[in-house]
């Protein structure tokens, strides 16, 4: 009945209307987002402190995790995220920086660091809520042949940012005290420092290994440092011992023959050697090939061969040294120098004077006794304990002068 009333033209018109109503109008179609596209961008907030005072500066960090693979890349529109354009009311953005992107697996992390402060006297004791911020982004797909296709613009809405004003924590905090999370800029600085320290450590290890290799090569090839040369002279104690031995050899000869010019010369040479330290001098030690003892000297075997030991001090040498002593020197030292001067004078007259001096000078025995006592005293001064005590006293005197 309806067909007969409408006719063929009416039926065609009905079919056309049905087909047109089933096709969606241009500009009204929106393809449903896949699960991959919905998870392609995730963003969140982080503040340096969950509670602030009015006018206090705090750090606000925006971090976004975007997909970045060979087939799909998320292109975020960051023009609205610059410090001059981002809207974080009631927070006032003072300045901000953008960190270097960090890639981890198939995602790219984007981070903006803002420095802001809270203004407004009506927020005392409340939660300051920053309205949600909307981020625009597009997805870029790549085909196997390398062609890239950008999708339609999409919106990602961040959750509201809540900051407690003069309170312990905001109402949406999960814990009383949340651990701070380092920013990407801090992570990049730490990675740079780690690379520098690693390079420095590797360089030092290389230098140490090279030095070790040089030492091992020298050890293997038989290279050795030249042996330290042995001293060619005798120690002061051995020189004094030699003088004491010479004086001890003279004493038995006096019982039979008495004093002779030869014995006086031998005693004089030994006394000169023993008395040299008293006038701040040292006995001379020279290598020699002589086997007989010369007048006024001693021959002893040294580390490198025979040595001729002698001393050139005279009574005049002792007198000049005594005159140069400072006033603070004690009388004991002056008395010892006087006795040394008299003994040297007596033995010198007996050695080089007329023969009458041997019988007229009765102080030769006293000179020999003084010489033996002087050698014994000098040897005591050169013992290890005496040397250490003398060194300590000298250091104490230097410290006292400095003080």
C-alpha positions in Angstrom: 0.0 0.0 0.0 2.8 2.4 0.9 4.7 1.6 -2.3 1.7 2.4 -4.3 1.2 5.7 -2.6 4.8 6.9 -2.8 5.8 5.6 -6.2 9.2 4.8 -7.6 10.6 8.2 -7.1 9.5 8.2 -3.5 11.2 4.9 -2.8 14.4 6.1 -4.3 14.3 9.2 -2.2 13.7 7.2 1.0 16.7 4.9 0.3 18.9 8.0 -0.4 17.9 9.6 2.9 18.6 6.4 4.9 22.1 6.1 3.3 22.9 9.7 4.0 21.7 9.5 7.6 23.9 6.5 8.3 27.2 8.2 7.0 28.6 10.6 9.6 28.9 14.2 8.8 32.4 15.7 8.0 34.1 17.4 11.0 32.0 15.4 13.6 34.0 12.1 13.5 36.6 11.3 16.2 38.5 8.0 16.1 38.6 6.3 19.4 42.0 6.4 21.0 43.9 3.2 21.4 45.3 2.0 24.7 48.8 2.8 23.3 47.9 6.4 22.4 46.2 6.9 25.8 49.5 5.8 27.6 51.7 7.7 25.2 52.0 10.7 27.5 52.0 10.8 31.3 52.8 14.0 33.4 52.9 14.7 37.1 53.9 17.5 39.5 56.4 17.6 42.3 57.1 20.5 44.7 60.2 21.1 46.9 58.1 21.4 50.0 54.5 20.2 50.8 53.9 23.2 53.1 54.9 26.9 52.5 54.3 30.3 54.0 52.8 33.3 52.2 55.6 34.8 50.0 57.9 31.8 50.5 59.8 30.6 47.4 59.4 27.0 46.4 60.3 24.8 43.5 57.7 23.3 41.2 58.8 20.5 38.9 56.7 19.3 36.0 57.8 15.9 34.6 56.4 14.2 31.5 57.0 10.7 30.2 56.4 10.5 26.5 56.7 7.5 24.1 59.6 7.7 21.7 60.1 4.6 19.6 60.9 3.9 16.0 57.3 3.6 15.1 55.6 6.1 17.4 56.8 9.5 18.8 54.9 11.9 20.9 55.4 15.6 20.0 54.6 17.8 23.0 53.6 21.4 22.5 55.8 23.1 25.0 55.0 26.7 24.1 52.5 26.9 27.0 55.0 25.4 29.4 57.6 28.2 29.3 57.9 30.2 32.6 56.4 33.3 30.9 53.3 31.4 29.6 52.5 28.7 32.2 49.6 29.5 34.5 49.9 28.3 38.0 47.7 30.7 39.9 47.6 31.3 42.9 51.3 30.6 42.5 53.4 33.3 40.9 56.1 31.9 38.6 59.3 33.8 39.1 61.6 32.0 36.6 62.3 28.5 35.3 64.6 26.3 33.4 64.1 23.3 31.1 66.3 20.3 31.8 67.9 18.1 29.2 65.7 15.3 28.0 66.5 11.9 29.5 65.8 8.7 27.5 65.1 5.4 29.2 64.0 2.4 27.1 61.2 3.4 24.8 60.3 6.6 26.7 61.6 10.2 26.8 61.4 12.2 29.9 60.7 16.0 29.7 61.1 18.2 32.8 60.4 21.9 33.5 61.7 23.4 36.7 59.8 26.5 38.0 60.6 28.8 40.9 57.4 30.2 42.3 55.9 31.8 45.4 52.5 31.9 46.9 50.7 35.3 47.3 47.4 36.0 48.9 46.3 36.6 52.5 43.1 34.6 52.1 44.9 31.2 51.9 46.1 31.2 55.5 45.6 27.7 57.0 44.2 26.2 53.8 45.2 24.2 50.8 46.3 26.3 47.8 45.0 24.4 44.7 46.5 25.1 41.3 43.9 24.3 38.6 44.6 21.5 36.2 47.0 22.4 33.4 46.2 21.1 29.9 49.1 20.0 27.7 48.6 19.7 23.9 50.4 17.0 22.0 50.4 15.0 18.8 51.5 11.5 18.0 53.7 10.9 15.0 53.6 7.4 13.4 56.3 6.1 11.0 55.7 3.5 8.4 58.2 0.9 7.3 59.1 3.0 4.2 60.2 5.9 6.5 57.2 8.2 5.9 55.9 10.0 9.0 52.2 10.8 9.7 51.1 13.1 12.4 47.8 12.4 14.2 45.2 14.9 15.4 46.0 17.2 18.3 45.2 15.6 21.7 44.9 17.0 25.2 46.5 15.8 28.4 45.2 17.2 31.6 47.4 17.2 34.7 45.9 16.6 38.1 45.5 19.7 40.3 48.6 20.8 42.3 47.9 21.2 46.0 50.2 23.1 48.4 49.4 23.4 52.1 49.8 26.9 53.6 51.3 26.8 57.1 50.4 23.2 57.6 52.4 20.0 57.9 51.2 18.3 54.7 48.6 18.9 52.1 45.4 16.9 52.2 46.3 14.7 49.3 49.8 13.7 50.6 50.2 9.9 51.1 52.7 10.3 54.0 53.7 12.9 56.6 57.2 13.3 55.1 57.7 12.3 51.4 61.3 11.8 50.3 62.6 14.4 47.8 63.1 13.3 44.2 66.1 14.6 42.3 65.4 16.5 39.2 66.7 15.6 35.7 69.2 18.6 35.9 70.6 17.3 39.2 70.8 13.8 37.7 72.7 15.2 34.7 75.1 17.1 36.9 75.7 14.0 39.0 76.3 11.9 35.8 78.8 14.5 34.5 80.7 14.5 37.8 80.8 10.7 37.8 82.2 10.7 34.3 84.9 13.2 35.2 85.9 11.2 38.4 85.9 8.0 36.4 88.2 9.5 33.8 90.5 10.9 36.5 90.6 7.5 38.3 91.4 5.7 35.0 94.2 8.1 34.3 95.7 7.7 37.7 95.4 3.9 37.4 97.1 4.1 34.1 100.0 6.2 35.5 100.4 3.8 38.4 100.4 0.8 36.1 103.0 2.4 33.9 105.3 3.1 36.9 104.7 -0.4 38.1 105.6 -1.8 34.7 108.8 0.3 34.6 109.8 -1.0 38.1 109.1 -4.6 37.1 111.1 -4.3 33.9 114.1 -2.8 35.8 113.8 -5.6 38.3 113.7 -8.3 35.7 116.5 -6.9 33.6 118.8 -6.8 36.6 118.9 -3.0 36.8 119.7 -2.0 40.4 120.4 1.3 41.9 124.1 1.9 42.5 125.1 0.9 46.0 125.6 3.8 48.4 129.3 4.6 48.6 130.8 3.6 51.9 132.4 6.6 53.8 136.1 6.9 53.2 136.8 8.3 56.7 136.6 7.0 60.2 134.0 8.1 62.7 134.9 10.6 65.4 134.7 7.9 68.1 137.2 5.6 66.2 139.6 8.5 65.7 139.5 9.2 69.5 140.0 5.5 70.1 143.1 5.6 67.9 144.5 8.5 69.9 143.8 6.7 73.2 145.6 3.6 71.9 148.6 5.7 71.1 148.7 7.3 74.5 148.3 3.9 76.2 151.3 2.6 74.2 153.5 5.5 75.5 152.8 4.9 79.2 154.8 1.6 79.5 157.8 3.1 77.7 158.2 5.8 80.3 159.0 3.3 83.1 162.2 2.2 81.3 163.6 5.0 79.2 161.7 8.0 80.5 160.7 10.9 78.3 162.5 11.2 75.0 161.8 13.6 72.1 160.2 10.7 70.1 157.8 9.8 72.9 157.0 13.5 73.5 156.2 13.9 69.7 154.0 10.8 69.8 152.1 12.1 72.8 151.8 15.6 71.2 150.3 14.1 68.0 147.7 12.1 70.0 146.8 15.1 72.1 146.3 17.3 69.1 143.9 14.7 67.6 142.0 14.4 70.9 141.9 18.1 71.5 140.6 19.1 68.0 136.9 18.8 68.9 137.4 21.1 71.9 138.3 24.0 69.5 135.5 23.1 67.0 137.8 21.3 64.5 138.1 17.8 63.2 141.2 15.7 62.7 142.4 15.4 59.2 142.1 12.0 57.5 143.9 11.4 54.2 144.5 8.2 52.3 148.1 7.1 52.4 150.3 4.2 51.2 152.8 4.6 54.0 153.2 1.8 56.5 155.3 3.6 59.1 153.8 6.1 61.4 155.0 9.6 60.7 155.9 12.2 63.4 152.8 13.9 64.7 150.3 11.5 63.0 148.7 8.1 63.2 148.0 5.5 60.6 144.8 3.4 60.9 143.0 1.1 58.5 139.9 2.9 57.1 137.0 1.6 55.0 138.8 2.2 51.7 142.4 1.7 52.8 145.0 3.1 55.2 144.4 6.6 56.5 146.8 9.2 57.9 145.2 10.9 60.9 146.6 14.2 62.1 145.6 17.6 63.6 147.3 21.0 63.2 146.1 22.6 66.5 148.8 24.5 68.6 148.7 26.4 71.9 148.0 29.6 70.0 145.0 27.9 68.3 143.6 27.1 71.8 144.2 30.7 73.0 142.5 32.3 70.1 139.5 30.0 70.4 139.2 30.7 74.1 139.2 34.4 73.5 136.3 34.0 71.0 134.0 32.2 73.4 130.9 34.1 74.4 130.5 35.2 78.0 127.7 32.7 78.8 130.0 29.8 78.4 130.8 28.2 81.8 134.1 28.2 83.6 134.5 24.4 83.3 135.0 24.7 79.5 137.5 27.5 79.9 139.4 25.6 82.5 139.6 22.6 80.2 140.9 24.8 77.4 143.6 26.3 79.7 144.8 22.8 80.7 144.8 21.8 77.0 146.9 24.9 76.1 149.4 24.1 78.9 149.7 20.4 77.9 150.3 21.3 74.3 152.9 23.9 75.2 154.8 21.4 77.4 154.8 18.6 74.9 155.7 21.0 72.1 158.8 22.3 74.0 159.8 18.7 74.8 159.4 17.6 71.2 161.1 20.5 69.3 163.1 22.3 72.0 166.5 21.6 73.5 167.2 18.4 75.3 167.3 20.3 78.6 163.5 20.7 78.4 163.0 17.0 79.0 164.6 17.1 82.4 163.6 20.7 83.4 159.9 20.4 82.5 158.2 18.4 85.2 154.8 18.8 83.7 155.1 16.1 80.9 153.6 13.5 83.2 150.7 15.8 84.0 150.3 16.5 80.2 150.1 12.7 79.5 147.6 12.2 82.4 145.5 15.1 81.1 145.6 13.6 77.5 144.4 10.2 78.7 141.6 11.8 80.7 140.6 14.0 77.8 140.4 11.0 75.4 138.2 9.2 77.9 135.9 12.2 78.4 135.6 12.7 74.6 134.7 9.0 74.1 131.9 9.4 76.7 130.6 12.4 74.8 130.4 10.3 71.6 128.3 7.5 73.1 124.9 7.1 71.6 123.0 8.2 74.7 125.2 11.3 75.1 124.7 12.2 71.4 120.9 11.8 71.7 120.8 13.9 74.9 123.0 16.6 73.3 120.7 16.7 70.2 117.6 17.1 72.5 119.3 19.9 74.4 120.2 21.7 71.1 116.7 21.4 69.8 115.3 22.7 73.1 117.6 25.6 73.0 116.5 26.5 69.4 112.9 26.2 70.4 113.6 28.5 73.4 115.2 31.1 71.2 112.2 31.0 68.8 109.8 31.3 71.7 
